[in-house]
Amino acid sequence: MKSLMLFLKQPTTKIGILTACMFQIIFSTIWMTGYHGVNDQMGNLKIVIVNDDSGIGSKIVDHLQENLPFKTERAENIAIAEEMLKNREADMVMHIPSNFSAQLESPHPAVIEYKINESNPAMIKNIMQGAANSITANMNKEATLMGAQAVLNQTSLPQEQREIIAQSLSQRVAADIESIYPVKGFSDQMVPLMLVLASFVGAMLMALNLGQAANNLAGTIGRWKRYGIIAVINIASALLISLLGSSFIVMLGGHIKHGFLSLWGFQTLFVVAFLFLAQLFVLIFGMAGMVFNIILLSLQLVTSGALVPRDLLPDFFYSIGRYLPATYAVEGNMNILFGGTTLSHDLWALFWIIFVVILLGMATVAMKREKTRELTSKTSLEMVK
């Protein structure tokens, strides 16, 4: 019992228990509120419709825009729609070909083409595939009904011809679902989330230990020099950390669309952002800054779009995600790993975040009084006296 009490009296024991409790409280609060009402936000997903059929296609589009539980937008041609899909401005493209009406009158099924971008959270693919199948099934029922009415009006046809027509009515509309930037397996789909989680947790722990090292050296190294040394360590460590992470993804069979060097370079950039961001709160609040880093970890996992599409989040969490590096880390990783458009937007966003965080860190260092210098001057005065 005495040994137990000795352990419990240690500050590190209390901090460890408190940290574990804080993880439960913070994650439960943020995740339960961040993901609350996700199913009610499905209407924020967008389907772009391209209609090249001058016949029944226009009626189909009008009907879909009135009844689909998603945002819908018409595009002039398939090229514009596909560009929107690649830029993640649309979640699915639906294309009604020019011969759709003619196909409905033939014995063969009329085909509607769907395109889905798998370089997205897996939830997007599942929702949109379900939507494509549902749309096709409903259109097939309506087309079958129209066909049946036509058959009833032609009951004087020979029996053989009736059977042929009846067979053709079994499936009047079929779906042709195509994926751009297909993802091979579930493990590949989880890589963007894994990289963000591993990188920021590592940044948190590194910031904590560097903060303790800086405090231990406060009596021998000036505050600006300490901050400069931490900055150099952050950048050098980011290169090494990212090299290890990218290398293990390759060694374990991960698919990288745009090559190893792209992944390594981009991961280095967002790891630098994570390191300086985690370090900022340690600079401001000391060891208590880890509480803010735990909050940041939970917020970034919810708002980054790695698990749930950002369009399905409440407005408050969607807005917060714009200012956090994980959002751009996930989007950039998806582009590099699975395929996508240029990285310029994500790169500039991360550069700006790093720039602002470094400025805030420098402001914190400038405002903090150097305790060791004050102690030294007091000691010197006492010795003179």
Secondary structure, DSSP 8 states (H G I E B T S, - for coil): -HHHHHHHHSHHHHHHHHHHHHHHHHHHHHHHHHTTTTGGGGGGSEEEEEE--SSTHHHHHHHHHHH-SSEEEE-SSHHHHHHHHHTTS-SEEEEE-TTHHHHHTSSS-EEEEEEEE-SS-HHHHHHHHHHHHHHHHHHHHHHHHHHHHHHHTTTTS-HHHHHHHHHHTT-SEEEEEEEES----HHHHTHHHHHHHHHHHHHHHHHHHHHHHHHHTTTTS-HHHHHHHHHHHHHHHHHHHHHHHHHHHHHTT---TT-HHHHHHHHHHHHHHHHHHHHHHHHHHGGGHHHHHHHHHHHHHHHSSSSS-GGGS-HHHHHHHTTSHHHHHHHHHHHHHT--S-SHHHHHHHHHHHHHHHHHHHHHHHHS--HHHHHHHHHHHHHH-
